[in-house]
């Protein structure tokens, strides 16, 4: 995978890795609820998109509830929307101290491992990226996002206790994803974007870096995703040592990439809602070309959505995204 990153940077054409599975779920006639609960259906959605589009890597579902559910959080499921955490698992600091790190047999973790195992066995022409949540984002889903922002100031020791437990589980999960044959993981840490650069460094990046040091190697990389970053905590993100960084549409891609080492990939950042889901194919095409023009000077840029493309994203917009990339590459390399 280190060689794959180097090859992406060295080649003249820009590659694309949109974070999307919902068009594949819908193409196969399944619901969101079915895909996030059944590893076979999940895999089939990933495979459908892999067969249809020439992305540089395949991605499994970005689900920010899987790990929280394993800890015991209650999850709301829907046929037409991504799962969501209900309420608050940890009401106070005592609950943090008593919290047990779950096994990998908890909740839907086995189904996600199954989906990645099937995808890794059957997708042989490009890398496969699994998905997981980041430590601070997981802690916020267990303790309540507003309250953990207060906790890091009022009782940082308790926050660190919770983050250590979240990190222990995520590391264990990433090791298992690695064993499925996945070539990397997209770690979603959007809540870290709510903090300053210094706090992001202390309460997110230090823990992400620990996980990366444990699991990233020549054959497995971490893509750190933070769509909450508006450019203010890119430096903290980069301190994790991830092989790639994935940015949301709240920041200017041409600015944040300046903080990314030229040997690491910088991915992003077309709006998944206003463009992919709600835009017209013409708007999608135009904005894709515009972003590619802005990023011309950066060989480590990888075209992507700013976050996971939501359910009911029109396939015509996905087609326009890839058509714009092909047109731009053909023009630039003529």
C-alpha positions as CSV (number, residue, x, y, z in Angstrom):
1,X,0.0,0.0,0.0
2,X,2.9,2.4,0.5
3,X,3.9,1.7,-3.1
4,X,0.3,2.2,-4.1
5,X,0.3,5.7,-2.5
6,X,3.6,6.5,-4.2
7,X,2.2,5.3,-7.6
8,X,-0.9,7.5,-7.2
9,X,1.3,10.5,-6.6
10,X,3.7,9.7,-9.4
11,X,1.2,9.1,-12.2
12,X,0.0,12.0,-14.3
13,X,-3.7,11.3,-14.2
14,X,-5.8,12.3,-11.2
15,X,-7.6,9.3,-9.6
16,X,-10.9,9.3,-7.7
17,X,-12.1,7.5,-4.5
18,X,-15.6,8.7,-3.7
19,X,-16.8,7.5,-0.3
20,X,-20.1,5.9,-1.4
21,X,-22.0,2.6,-1.0
22,X,-25.6,3.8,-1.0
23,X,-25.9,3.9,-4.8
24,X,-24.8,0.3,-4.8
25,X,-27.3,-0.6,-2.1
26,X,-30.2,1.0,-4.1
27,X,-29.0,-0.5,-7.4
28,X,-29.3,-4.0,-5.9
29,X,-32.8,-3.2,-4.5
30,X,-31.9,-3.3,-0.9
31,X,-32.6,-0.9,2.0
32,X,-30.1,0.9,4.3
33,X,-31.3,-1.2,7.2
34,X,-30.6,-4.4,5.3
35,X,-27.1,-3.3,4.2
36,X,-25.9,-2.2,7.6
37,X,-27.2,-5.4,9.2
38,X,-26.2,-8.1,6.7
39,X,-22.6,-8.6,5.6
40,X,-23.6,-10.3,2.4
41,X,-25.9,-7.5,1.3
42,X,-23.3,-5.0,2.3
43,X,-20.6,-6.7,0.2
44,X,-22.9,-7.0,-2.8
45,X,-23.4,-3.2,-2.8
46,X,-19.7,-2.6,-2.7
47,X,-19.2,-5.1,-5.5
48,X,-21.9,-3.5,-7.7
49,X,-20.1,-0.1,-7.5
50,X,-16.7,-1.6,-8.0
51,X,-17.9,-3.3,-11.2
52,X,-19.5,-0.1,-12.5
53,X,-16.9,2.6,-11.7
54,X,-13.2,2.9,-12.1
55,X,-12.4,4.3,-8.7
56,X,-8.9,3.9,-7.4
57,X,-10.1,1.9,-4.4
58,X,-13.3,0.3,-3.2
59,X,-14.9,1.5,0.1
60,X,-17.2,-0.3,2.5
61,X,-20.0,1.5,4.3
62,X,-19.1,4.5,6.5
63,X,-21.3,3.8,9.5
64,X,-20.6,5.8,12.7
65,X,-22.8,3.7,14.9
66,X,-21.3,0.3,14.6
67,X,-18.7,0.7,17.4
68,X,-21.0,2.6,19.7
69,X,-23.6,-0.2,19.4
70,X,-20.9,-2.7,20.3
71,X,-20.4,-0.8,23.6
72,X,-24.1,-1.0,24.2
73,X,-25.5,2.2,22.7
74,X,-29.1,2.1,21.4
75,X,-29.3,2.6,17.6
76,X,-32.2,3.8,15.5
77,X,-32.4,2.0,12.1
78,X,-34.3,3.1,9.0
79,X,-34.8,1.8,5.5
80,X,-34.0,5.2,4.0
81,X,-31.5,6.9,6.3
82,X,-28.2,6.0,7.9
83,X,-28.3,4.6,11.5
84,X,-28.2,7.0,14.4
85,X,-27.3,6.7,18.1
86,X,-30.3,7.2,20.4
87,X,-29.8,8.9,23.8
88,X,-26.7,8.6,25.9
89,X,-25.1,5.4,27.1
90,X,-22.8,7.0,29.7
91,X,-24.7,9.4,32.0
92,X,-21.8,10.3,34.2
93,X,-18.1,9.9,35.0
94,X,-18.8,6.8,37.2
95,X,-20.3,5.1,34.1
96,X,-17.1,5.9,32.2
97,X,-15.0,4.2,34.9
98,X,-17.2,1.1,34.8
99,X,-17.4,0.9,31.0
100,X,-16.1,-2.4,29.7
101,X,-14.4,-2.7,26.3
102,X,-16.5,-5.1,24.3
103,X,-15.5,-8.1,22.2
104,X,-15.6,-8.2,18.4
105,X,-18.6,-10.4,18.6
106,X,-20.8,-7.6,19.9
107,X,-23.5,-5.9,17.9
108,X,-23.1,-5.8,14.1
109,X,-19.3,-6.0,14.2
110,X,-19.3,-9.6,12.8
111,X,-21.4,-8.5,9.9
112,X,-19.0,-5.7,9.0
113,X,-16.1,-8.1,9.2
114,X,-18.0,-10.5,7.0
115,X,-18.6,-7.8,4.4
116,X,-14.9,-6.8,4.3
117,X,-13.8,-10.5,4.1
118,X,-16.1,-11.1,1.1
119,X,-15.0,-7.9,-0.6
120,X,-11.3,-8.6,0.0
121,X,-11.7,-12.0,-1.5
122,X,-13.5,-10.9,-4.6
123,X,-12.1,-7.4,-5.4
124,X,-8.7,-8.0,-6.9
125,X,-8.1,-5.1,-9.2
126,X,-7.8,-2.3,-6.6
127,X,-7.4,-1.8,-2.8
128,X,-10.2,-2.2,-0.4
129,X,-10.8,0.3,2.3
130,X,-12.8,-0.7,5.4
131,X,-14.4,1.9,7.6
132,X,-14.2,2.7,11.3
133,X,-15.0,5.6,13.6
134,X,-12.3,7.7,15.3
135,X,-11.7,7.7,19.1
136,X,-13.1,11.2,19.9
137,X,-16.1,10.7,17.7
138,X,-16.9,7.4,19.4
139,X,-16.5,8.9,22.8
140,X,-18.9,11.7,21.9
141,X,-21.5,9.2,20.8
142,X,-21.2,7.3,24.1
143,X,-21.1,10.3,26.4
144,X,-23.1,12.9,24.3
145,X,-21.2,15.2,22.0
146,X,-22.1,18.4,23.8
147,X,-21.2,17.0,27.2
148,X,-17.8,15.6,26.1
149,X,-16.9,19.0,24.9
150,X,-17.5,20.2,28.4
151,X,-15.8,17.2,29.9
152,X,-12.4,17.8,28.2
153,X,-12.2,21.1,30.1
154,X,-13.8,20.2,33.4
155,X,-12.4,16.7,33.9
156,X,-9.8,15.9,31.3
157,X,-8.7,12.8,33.2
158,X,-12.2,11.3,32.8
159,X,-12.1,12.2,29.1
160,X,-8.8,10.5,28.7
161,X,-10.1,7.4,30.5
162,X,-13.0,7.2,28.0
163,X,-10.8,7.9,25.0
164,X,-8.3,5.1,26.1
165,X,-11.2,2.6,26.2
166,X,-12.5,3.7,22.8
167,X,-9.0,3.6,21.4
168,X,-8.4,0.0,22.7
169,X,-11.6,-1.2,20.9
170,X,-10.9,0.6,17.7
171,X,-7.4,-0.7,17.5
172,X,-8.7,-4.3,18.1
173,X,-11.3,-3.7,15.4
174,X,-8.8,-2.4,12.9
175,X,-6.5,-5.4,13.5
176,X,-9.5,-7.6,12.7
177,X,-10.3,-5.6,9.6
178,X,-6.7,-6.0,8.5
179,X,-7.0,-9.8,8.9
180,X,-10.0,-9.9,6.6
181,X,-7.6,-8.8,3.8
182,X,-8.7,-5.2,3.6
183,X,-5.8,-2.9,2.5
184,X,-6.7,0.0,4.7
185,X,-9.3,1.7,6.8
186,X,-11.1,5.1,6.4
187,X,-11.2,6.3,10.0
188,X,-14.0,8.8,10.4
189,X,-13.2,11.4,13.1
190,X,-15.5,14.3,12.3
191,X,-16.1,15.4,15.9
192,X,-12.5,16.3,16.2
193,X,-13.3,19.2,13.9
194,X,-15.3,20.8,16.8
195,X,-12.1,21.4,18.7
196,X,-9.2,23.8,18.3
197,X,-6.0,22.6,16.8
198,X,-4.4,22.1,20.2
199,X,-7.4,20.3,21.7
200,X,-7.6,18.2,18.6
201,X,-4.0,17.2,19.0
202,X,-4.6,16.2,22.7
203,X,-8.0,14.5,22.6
204,X,-8.0,13.0,19.1
205,X,-4.7,13.0,17.2
206,X,-2.7,11.4,20.0
207,X,-5.1,8.5,20.2
208,X,-5.4,8.2,16.4
209,X,-1.6,8.2,16.1
210,X,-1.4,5.4,18.7
211,X,-3.8,3.3,16.5
212,X,-1.9,4.2,13.3
213,X,1.4,3.1,14.9
214,X,-0.1,-0.2,15.7
215,X,-1.9,-1.1,12.4
216,X,-0.4,0.9,9.5
217,X,2.4,-0.8,7.6
218,X,3.6,-1.5,4.1
219,X,0.4,-3.4,3.3
220,X,-2.3,-1.5,5.3
221,X,-2.9,2.2,5.6
222,X,-5.1,4.6,7.5
223,X,-7.1,7.3,5.7
224,X,-8.0,9.9,8.4
225,X,-11.4,11.5,7.6
226,X,-12.4,14.7,9.4
227,X,-15.3,16.5,7.7
228,X,-15.6,18.8,10.7
229,X,-12.3,20.4,10.0
230,X,-12.7,23.9,8.4
231,X,-8.9,24.2,7.9
232,X,-8.2,25.0,11.6
233,X,-7.0,21.6,12.7
234,X,-5.3,20.2,9.6
235,X,-2.0,20.4,11.4
236,X,-3.2,18.2,14.2
237,X,-4.6,15.7,11.7
238,X,-1.3,15.5,9.9
239,X,0.6,14.8,13.2
240,X,-1.1,11.4,13.3
241,X,1.1,10.1,10.6
242,X,-1.7,8.7,8.5
243,X,-0.9,7.7,4.9
244,X,-3.9,9.7,3.6
245,X,-6.2,12.5,4.8
246,X,-9.8,12.9,3.7
247,X,-11.4,16.4,3.9
248,X,-15.0,17.6,4.0
249,X,-16.6,20.4,2.0
250,X,-16.4,22.9,4.9
251,X,-12.8,23.6,4.0
252,X,-11.0,24.9,0.9
253,X,-9.2,21.9,-0.6
254,X,-6.6,24.1,-2.3
255,X,-5.7,25.5,1.2
256,X,-5.7,22.5,3.5
257,X,-3.6,20.5,1.1
258,X,-0.7,22.9,1.8
259,X,-0.5,21.4,5.3
260,X,-0.4,17.8,4.0
261,X,3.0,16.2,3.4
262,X,3.6,15.7,-0.4
263,X,4.2,12.0,0.3
264,X,0.7,11.6,1.8
265,X,-2.6,11.6,-0.1
266,X,-5.1,14.4,0.3
267,X,-8.6,13.4,-0.6
268,X,-11.8,15.5,-1.1
269,X,-14.0,17.3,-1.1
270,X,-17.1,17.8,-3.2
271,X,-20.3,18.4,-1.2
272,X,-22.1,15.0,-0.7
273,X,-25.4,16.6,-0.1
274,X,-25.7,19.8,-2.2
275,X,-23.9,18.3,-5.2
276,X,-24.0,14.5,-5.1
277,X,-27.5,14.2,-3.7
278,X,-29.3,17.4,-4.5
279,X,-27.4,18.8,-7.4
280,X,-28.0,18.4,-11.1
281,X,-25.6,16.3,-13.3
282,X,-24.6,19.6,-14.9
283,X,-23.7,21.2,-11.5
284,X,-21.9,18.0,-10.5
285,X,-19.9,18.0,-13.7
286,X,-19.0,21.8,-13.5
287,X,-18.0,21.7,-9.8
288,X,-15.9,18.6,-10.4
289,X,-14.0,20.3,-13.2
290,X,-13.6,23.4,-11.0
291,X,-12.1,21.5,-8.2
292,X,-9.7,19.6,-10.5
293,X,-8.5,22.9,-12.0
294,X,-7.8,24.3,-8.5
295,X,-5.9,21.2,-7.5
296,X,-3.8,20.9,-10.7
297,X,-0.5,21.8,-8.9
298,X,-0.8,19.0,-6.3
299,X,0.1,15.5,-7.5
300,X,-0.9,13.9,-4.1
301,X,-4.6,15.1,-4.6
302,X,-7.2,12.4,-5.0
303,X,-10.7,13.4,-6.1
304,X,-13.5,12.4,-3.7
305,X,-16.7,13.3,-2.1
306,X,-16.4,15.4,1.1
307,X,-18.1,12.7,3.1
308,X,-20.1,9.6,2.6
309,X,-22.7,10.2,-0.2
310,X,-26.1,9.8,1.4
311,X,-29.0,7.5,0.5
312,X,-30.9,8.4,-2.7
313,X,-27.9,10.0,-4.4
314,X,-28.9,10.0,-8.1
315,X,-26.8,7.7,-10.2
316,X,-26.7,10.4,-12.9
317,X,-24.7,12.6,-10.6
318,X,-22.2,9.9,-9.8
319,X,-21.9,9.3,-13.6
320,X,-21.3,13.1,-14.1
321,X,-18.6,13.0,-11.4
322,X,-16.7,10.3,-13.2
323,X,-17.3,11.8,-16.7
324,X,-15.9,15.1,-15.5
325,X,-12.8,13.3,-14.2
326,X,-12.2,11.5,-17.5
327,X,-12.7,14.7,-19.5
328,X,-10.3,16.6,-17.4
329,X,-7.6,13.9,-17.4
330,X,-8.0,13.5,-21.2
331,X,-7.6,17.2,-21.7
332,X,-4.6,17.6,-19.3
333,X,-2.8,14.6,-20.7
334,X,-3.5,15.1,-24.4
